[in-house]
Amino acid sequence: MAKTDEQTGQSGQAGQRDGQAGPTDGQSARAETTLGYEQARDELVEVVRRLEAGGTSLEESLALWERGEELAKVCRHWLEGARARLDAALAEDEAAEGAEGA
């Protein structure tokens, strides 16, 4: 049974180097945004673990690094969205309190 890129920790770019068609940047970005925060974080932890353990070839290490960068962007996207939602909720609360005091 063949492992998917996600299971091996390699990005779709590895397939492009092998002459196989891989996702374009737009397709990759859309696919990455479908990952939930926890899923992306857990995969990122695994990528870091594998990089720290060593024993991989330069090509494998570069593919892991690239995947880690993609996953970090996904996590950052989710965290920025959460921060915006919190800021909006706090602003609504402050506005409501200000209206009550007037």
C-alpha positions in Angstrom: 0.0 0.0 0.0 1.5 3.3 -1.0 1.8 6.1 1.5 0.4 9.5 0.8 2.5 12.7 1.0 0.7 13.5 4.3 1.7 10.1 5.8 5.3 10.5 4.7 5.5 14.1 5.7 6.5 15.2 2.2 4.9 18.1 0.4 3.3 17.8 -3.1 6.5 19.4 -4.4 8.4 16.2 -4.1 6.2 14.7 -6.8 7.0 17.5 -9.1 10.7 16.9 -8.8 10.1 13.2 -9.8 8.4 14.4 -13.0 4.9 13.7 -11.6 2.2 16.3 -11.6 1.8 17.9 -8.2 -0.5 20.6 -6.9 0.0 24.2 -8.1 0.6 26.8 -5.4 -3.1 27.8 -5.6 -4.2 24.2 -5.2 -1.8 23.6 -2.4 -3.0 26.7 -0.5 -6.6 25.7 -0.8 -5.8 22.2 0.4 -3.8 23.5 3.3 -6.7 25.7 4.5 -8.9 22.6 4.8 -6.6 21.4 7.6 -7.9 22.2 11.1 -5.6 23.9 13.5 -5.1 20.8 15.7 -4.4 18.6 12.7 -1.8 21.0 11.2 -0.2 21.5 14.6 0.1 17.7 15.3 1.6 17.2 11.8 4.0 20.0 12.4 5.1 18.5 15.7 5.8 15.2 13.8 7.8 17.0 11.1 9.9 18.8 13.8 10.4 15.5 15.6 11.6 13.8 12.4 14.0 16.7 11.6 15.4 16.7 15.1 16.0 12.9 15.0 18.1 13.2 11.9 19.0 10.3 9.8 17.2 11.6 6.7 18.8 12.5 3.4 19.2 16.1 2.4 16.3 15.8 -0.1 14.1 14.3 2.6 15.1 17.0 5.1 14.3 19.7 2.6 10.9 18.2 1.9 10.2 18.0 5.6 11.3 21.6 6.1 9.0 22.8 3.2 6.1 20.9 4.7 6.8 22.4 8.1 6.7 25.8 6.6 3.4 25.1 5.0 2.0 23.8 8.2 3.3 26.7 10.2 1.4 29.0 7.8 -1.8 27.1 8.3 -1.4 27.3 12.1 -0.7 31.1 11.8 -3.8 31.5 9.6 -6.0 29.8 12.2 -4.5 31.7 15.1 -4.9 35.1 13.4 -8.5 34.2 12.6 -9.1 33.3 16.3 -7.5 36.6 17.4 -9.7 38.6 15.1 -12.8 36.9 16.4 -11.7 37.5 20.0 -11.0 41.2 19.2 -14.4 41.6 17.6 -16.2 40.0 20.6 -14.3 42.2 23.0 -15.1 45.3 20.9 -18.8 44.3 21.0 -18.7 43.9 24.7 -17.1 47.3 25.2 -19.6 48.9 22.9 -22.5 47.3 24.8 -21.1 48.4 28.1 -20.6 51.9 26.8 -24.2 52.1 25.6 -25.5 50.9 28.9 -23.5 53.6 30.8 -24.8 56.4 28.6 
